[in-house]
Amino acid sequence: MSKEDNYPLTRGSISWTRINLLQYVWRDTLGYLIHPEISRQVRDIADIATGTGLWLCEIGNDNSYRNLHGYDISADSFIDANNLPPGVQLRAVDASKPAPEELKGQYDVVHIRLLQSVVHNDDPTWIIDHSIELLRPGGYLQWEEFDPLQVDLHENGQAPNLAKLVEKLETRVPGSWVSNLPATLQRYNMNIIAVDRKREVPWHHKTVTHLCCMVFEEYASMFLDKAGPPGSGDEMRALVSAAYEEAQRGAYASHLFQTVVAQKTK
């Protein structure tokens, strides 16, 4: 997520809509915004790779929190500052670098969601280093990811194009680090408080499938059109269009939602 890296998806109206829609899918599937195993006494919360900042805005409806700060390498998708709930502030910060001195040790909870597109070589240690710097002793890390190696295709052999998209997801998005995340955090002397792994609620089967299609459309525009083989962007869009039609006939790609809660030692 460094400024020198190429973010593989777009930043615009489509991605803004996708990010916000994902918030509702995650909330409906998990049944919480902050994990119930996290102390109710927390007051200061940071959201890394905050996107639009919607997760913080929903938490901001609860007046028990003091500071709700969202950080992202780009401010392009932020909700307008004058529309944010009290206590919510959004700021551009590069999480691939050490945390700014004024932010170190300032938070009771650090929340992370969906960094798969910027975790390379199955190595998330850079974001772990940054997050631990932000936490107070005894603070909590709540990290949420899809497991790209656990996509469950429901199509009865009638959706070959959707099957190709799922195959591309599994091969192009390094994902073993997701299931290994609890063990990785333990090597940082973090105490694992909870690991939740569940699939989306049934009424979001189609939503999750279409979100997957949206990601590949963005990838075609942002990467394949610019750096891929000639015509590869158009080929990807044709594949997505065919997969969409299969989803309209009832096929879907169920995703596994993982939440890991870890506590920084005191």
C-alpha positions as CSV (number, residue, x, y, z in Angstrom):
1,M,0.0,0.0,0.0
2,S,3.0,2.3,-0.4
3,K,2.7,5.3,-2.8
4,E,5.2,3.5,-5.0
5,D,2.9,0.5,-5.4
6,N,0.2,0.2,-8.0
7,Y,-3.2,-0.3,-6.5
8,P,-4.8,-2.8,-8.9
9,L,-8.4,-1.5,-8.6
10,T,-10.0,1.8,-9.5
11,R,-10.8,4.8,-7.4
12,G,-14.0,6.3,-8.7
13,S,-17.8,5.9,-8.4
14,I,-17.8,2.2,-9.1
15,S,-15.2,1.4,-6.4
16,W,-16.9,3.9,-4.0
17,T,-20.2,2.0,-4.4
18,R,-18.4,-1.4,-4.1
19,I,-16.6,-0.4,-0.9
20,N,-19.8,0.9,0.8
21,L,-21.9,-2.1,-0.3
22,L,-19.2,-4.4,1.2
23,Q,-19.7,-2.7,4.5
24,Y,-23.4,-3.8,4.7
25,V,-22.5,-7.4,3.5
26,W,-19.8,-7.7,6.2
27,R,-22.1,-6.3,8.9
28,D,-25.0,-8.6,8.0
29,T,-22.7,-11.6,7.9
30,L,-20.8,-11.0,11.1
31,G,-23.6,-9.5,13.1
32,Y,-21.4,-6.9,14.7
33,L,-19.2,-3.9,13.9
34,I,-16.8,-4.4,16.8
35,H,-16.3,-8.0,17.9
36,P,-18.2,-8.8,21.1
37,E,-15.0,-10.2,22.7
38,I,-13.5,-6.7,22.7
39,S,-13.9,-4.7,25.9
40,R,-16.8,-2.3,26.0
41,Q,-14.5,0.2,27.7
42,V,-12.6,1.1,24.5
43,R,-12.8,4.7,23.5
44,D,-10.2,5.4,20.7
45,I,-10.4,3.5,17.5
46,A,-8.3,3.6,14.3
47,D,-9.5,2.1,10.9
48,I,-6.6,1.2,8.6
49,A,-7.3,1.3,4.8
50,T,-10.6,2.9,5.7
51,G,-11.8,3.4,2.1
52,T,-14.7,5.7,2.3
53,G,-14.9,5.7,6.2
54,L,-18.3,4.2,6.3
55,W,-17.4,1.6,9.0
56,L,-16.3,4.4,11.3
57,C,-19.5,6.4,10.5
58,E,-21.7,3.6,11.6
59,I,-19.7,3.2,14.8
60,G,-20.0,7.0,15.3
61,N,-23.7,6.6,15.9
62,D,-22.7,5.3,19.3
63,N,-21.7,8.3,21.4
64,S,-19.6,6.1,23.8
65,Y,-16.5,6.4,21.6
66,R,-14.2,9.4,21.8
67,N,-11.9,9.4,18.8
68,L,-12.7,7.5,15.6
69,H,-9.9,8.0,13.1
70,G,-9.7,6.5,9.6
71,Y,-6.5,6.2,7.6
72,D,-5.9,5.4,3.9
73,I,-3.1,6.0,1.5
74,S,-5.6,7.9,-0.7
75,A,-8.2,10.4,0.4
76,D,-10.0,10.2,-2.9
77,S,-12.9,8.0,-1.5
78,F,-13.4,9.7,1.8
79,I,-16.8,10.8,2.8
80,D,-16.9,14.6,2.9
81,A,-15.6,15.9,6.2
82,N,-18.7,18.1,6.9
83,N,-20.9,15.0,6.7
84,L,-19.0,12.9,9.2
85,P,-20.5,12.0,12.6
86,P,-18.9,13.7,15.7
87,G,-15.5,12.2,16.6
88,V,-14.9,10.8,13.1
89,Q,-11.8,12.1,11.3
90,L,-10.2,10.8,8.1
91,R,-6.6,11.3,7.0
92,A,-4.2,10.1,4.3
93,V,-1.5,7.9,5.9
94,D,0.7,5.3,4.2
95,A,0.5,2.2,6.3
96,S,3.5,0.6,4.6
97,K,5.7,3.1,6.5
98,P,6.2,3.4,10.3
99,A,3.3,5.1,12.0
100,P,3.6,8.9,12.5
101,E,5.0,9.6,16.0
102,E,1.9,11.4,17.1
103,L,-0.3,8.3,16.4
104,K,1.9,5.7,18.2
105,G,0.2,4.1,21.2
106,Q,-3.0,6.2,20.8
107,Y,-5.7,3.6,20.1
108,D,-7.6,0.9,22.0
109,V,-8.7,-0.8,18.8
110,V,-7.2,-1.0,15.3
111,H,-9.6,-2.3,12.6
112,I,-8.4,-3.6,9.3
113,R,-10.5,-5.0,6.4
114,L,-9.6,-6.4,3.0
115,L,-5.9,-5.8,2.3
116,Q,-5.6,-8.8,0.0
117,S,-4.9,-6.6,-3.1
118,V,-1.9,-5.0,-1.5
119,V,-0.4,-7.9,0.5
120,H,2.3,-9.3,-1.7
121,N,4.2,-12.6,-1.5
122,D,1.9,-13.8,1.2
123,D,3.6,-11.4,3.7
124,P,1.4,-9.1,5.8
125,T,4.1,-8.3,8.3
126,W,4.4,-4.6,7.2
127,I,0.8,-3.9,8.1
128,I,1.1,-5.8,11.4
129,D,4.2,-3.7,12.3
130,H,2.2,-0.5,11.6
131,S,-0.9,-1.6,13.4
132,I,1.0,-2.7,16.6
133,E,2.6,0.7,16.7
134,L,-0.8,2.4,16.8
135,L,-2.1,0.2,19.7
136,R,-1.8,1.0,23.4
137,P,-0.7,-1.9,25.6
138,G,-3.7,-4.2,26.0
139,G,-5.3,-2.8,22.8
140,Y,-7.1,-4.9,20.3
141,L,-6.5,-5.6,16.6
142,Q,-9.6,-6.7,14.7
143,W,-8.7,-7.9,11.2
144,E,-11.3,-9.0,8.6
145,E,-10.5,-10.7,5.3
146,F,-12.1,-13.0,2.7
147,D,-10.2,-16.3,2.4
148,P,-9.6,-16.4,-1.4
149,L,-8.7,-20.1,-1.1
150,Q,-12.2,-21.0,0.3
151,V,-14.6,-19.8,-2.4
152,D,-17.4,-22.2,-2.7
153,L,-18.9,-22.3,-6.2
154,H,-22.6,-23.3,-6.5
155,E,-23.4,-23.9,-10.1
156,N,-24.1,-27.6,-10.9
157,G,-21.8,-27.4,-13.9
158,Q,-23.9,-24.7,-15.5
159,A,-21.7,-21.7,-14.9
160,P,-18.3,-22.3,-16.7
161,N,-17.5,-18.6,-16.9
162,L,-18.1,-17.9,-13.2
163,A,-16.0,-21.0,-12.5
164,K,-13.2,-19.4,-14.5
165,L,-13.4,-16.2,-12.4
166,V,-13.2,-18.2,-9.2
167,E,-10.2,-20.0,-10.6
168,K,-8.5,-16.7,-11.4
169,L,-9.3,-15.4,-7.9
170,E,-7.7,-18.4,-6.3
171,T,-4.6,-18.2,-8.5
172,R,-4.0,-14.5,-8.7
173,V,-4.7,-13.5,-5.1
174,P,-2.1,-15.0,-2.7
175,G,-4.2,-16.1,0.2
176,S,-2.5,-18.6,2.5
177,W,-1.5,-15.7,4.7
178,V,-5.2,-15.2,5.6
179,S,-5.7,-18.6,7.2
180,N,-2.3,-18.3,8.8
181,L,-2.9,-14.9,10.3
182,P,-3.6,-16.1,13.9
183,A,-0.3,-17.9,14.0
184,T,1.5,-14.9,12.4
185,L,0.1,-12.6,15.1
186,Q,1.1,-15.0,17.8
187,R,4.7,-14.6,16.6
188,Y,4.3,-10.9,17.5
189,N,3.4,-11.9,21.0
190,M,-0.3,-11.0,20.4
191,N,-2.9,-13.0,22.3
192,I,-5.5,-14.4,20.0
193,I,-8.9,-13.6,21.5
194,A,-11.2,-14.9,18.7
195,V,-11.2,-16.3,15.2
196,D,-14.5,-16.3,13.4
197,R,-15.0,-17.9,10.0
198,K,-18.4,-17.8,8.4
199,R,-20.1,-17.5,5.0
200,E,-22.3,-14.7,3.9
201,V,-26.0,-14.8,4.8
202,P,-28.1,-16.4,2.0
203,W,-29.7,-13.2,0.8
204,H,-26.2,-11.9,0.0
205,H,-25.1,-14.9,-2.2
206,K,-25.9,-12.9,-5.3
207,T,-24.5,-9.7,-3.9
208,V,-21.1,-11.3,-3.1
209,T,-21.0,-12.9,-6.5
210,H,-21.6,-9.6,-8.3
211,L,-19.0,-7.8,-6.1
212,C,-16.5,-10.4,-7.3
213,C,-17.5,-9.6,-10.9
214,M,-17.0,-5.9,-10.1
215,V,-13.5,-6.4,-8.8
216,F,-12.5,-8.1,-12.0
217,E,-14.1,-5.3,-14.1
218,E,-12.0,-2.8,-12.2
219,Y,-8.9,-5.0,-12.6
220,A,-9.5,-5.1,-16.3
221,S,-9.7,-1.2,-16.5
222,M,-7.0,-0.4,-14.0
223,F,-4.3,-3.1,-14.9
224,L,-5.1,-5.2,-18.0
225,D,-5.9,-2.3,-20.3
226,K,-2.7,-0.5,-19.3
227,A,-0.2,-3.3,-18.6
228,G,-1.7,-6.6,-19.7
229,P,-1.4,-8.3,-23.1
230,P,-3.3,-6.6,-26.0
231,G,-7.0,-7.3,-25.7
232,S,-6.8,-8.9,-22.3
233,G,-9.0,-6.2,-20.7
234,D,-11.7,-6.8,-23.3
235,E,-11.4,-10.6,-22.7
236,M,-11.8,-10.1,-19.0
237,R,-14.9,-7.9,-19.4
238,A,-16.5,-10.5,-21.7
239,L,-15.8,-13.2,-19.1
240,V,-17.3,-11.0,-16.4
241,S,-20.4,-10.3,-18.5
242,A,-20.9,-14.0,-19.1
243,A,-20.4,-14.8,-15.4
244,Y,-23.0,-12.2,-14.6
245,E,-25.6,-13.9,-16.8
246,E,-24.9,-17.2,-15.1
247,A,-25.4,-15.5,-11.7
248,Q,-28.7,-14.2,-12.9
249,R,-29.7,-17.8,-13.5
250,G,-28.9,-18.8,-9.9
251,A,-25.2,-19.6,-9.8
252,Y,-23.2,-18.0,-7.0
253,A,-19.7,-18.0,-5.5
254,S,-19.9,-18.1,-1.7
255,H,-17.1,-16.5,0.2
256,L,-15.6,-17.3,3.6
257,F,-15.4,-14.2,5.9
258,Q,-12.6,-14.4,8.5
259,T,-12.3,-12.2,11.5
260,V,-9.2,-12.4,13.8
261,V,-9.2,-10.5,17.1
262,A,-5.8,-10.3,18.8
263,Q,-4.7,-8.3,21.9
264,K,-1.4,-6.5,22.3
265,T,0.4,-7.7,25.4
266,K,0.6,-5.2,28.3
